């Protein structure tokens, strides 16, 4: 019975020794192994052999990129305005040995250096510049932090200004200024719209007047052309009538006195036509007078 108990204790001791000897390091993490209190090696992901009572593995370090957000920090700008700035730092451990031995508390050290650098950078800028130049502030912070944390085996990949909170009175003044700026822009846009609308209306009226004038001119030209064609048609008809009369007279063998008589009868009808501006009178006025006398004697 005593032998079985002793054997069981030996087995438990062996299992405990195995558990302390074989360690499993997860992916993206590393473990720093000390031998007799002195740095021995860095165990990567996978199985790691640690000799019991001789080797010691420190807490595992995460080698992935990490982010830490710091509490709002009061900062005085160059124009003596106190603002609260909240910053976010992205960092990655590159050297596990230096991260374990070069700094006692990595996060606290990064927070302190970030706050100090933030005061120096923001203190050299005015409030307006600090609000509108965040990219510049982020770049300057990252360069300073990366230079300091390099000896700790840490690389600062990015620094972001999360929030900048001015005092309440400054916020109210800024809101009023922004409202005034928006009103000014709205007034300018309204004026520009009205001016453009007036220009378009004037241009439309001008084009309408041009089209109306062109239409009237075309109508006048068409009326004149129609009157000219009608006059030509009438004159052609009259010429045809005269030709037919003369042809009939020639065929009937009428005397000159009869022809003159017929011509005098046609004169009033020719005068009735408004298209006739000129009436042709025979050159032989004496013959015409004799004809009138003869007609009078006949009557």
Number of C-alpha atoms within 10 A of each C-alpha: 6 7 8 9 10 11 12 12 12 12 12 12 12 12 12 12 15 15 13 17 16 14 16 13 16 14 12 13 16 21 25 19 24 17 15 11 10 10 16 15 13 17 21 17 14 13 12 17 16 21 16 14 11 10 19 21 22 13 11 17 17 17 17 13 13 13 15 14 15 19 13 16 15 17 22 18 21 14 12 11 14 17 20 16 21 19 23 19 23 16 22 16 21 17 17 22 19 15 20 19 12 14 16 10 11 14 11 12 12 21 18 12 16 21 21 14 17 23 17 15 19 20 19 14 17 15 22 11 14 19 14 10 12 15 13 12 20 19 13 15 27 21 14 16 22 18 13 15 21 16 14 21 18 23 21 24 16 17 25 18 17 14 14 18 15 19 11 9 9 15 12 12 11 14 12 12 12 12 12 12 12 12 12 12 12 12 12 12 12 12 12 12 12 12 12 12 12 12 12 12 12 12 12 12 12 12 12 12 12 12 12 12 12 12 12 12 12 12 12 12 12 12 12 12 12 12 13 12 12 13 14 13 12 15 14 12 12 13 12 12 12 12 12 12 13 13 12 12 15 12 9 9 10 11 11 11 16 13 15 18 16 13 14 16 11 11 13 11 9 16 13 9 10 7 14 12 8 8 10 7 11 12 8 8 10 10 14 18 12 13 18 16 12 13 12 9 7 7 6
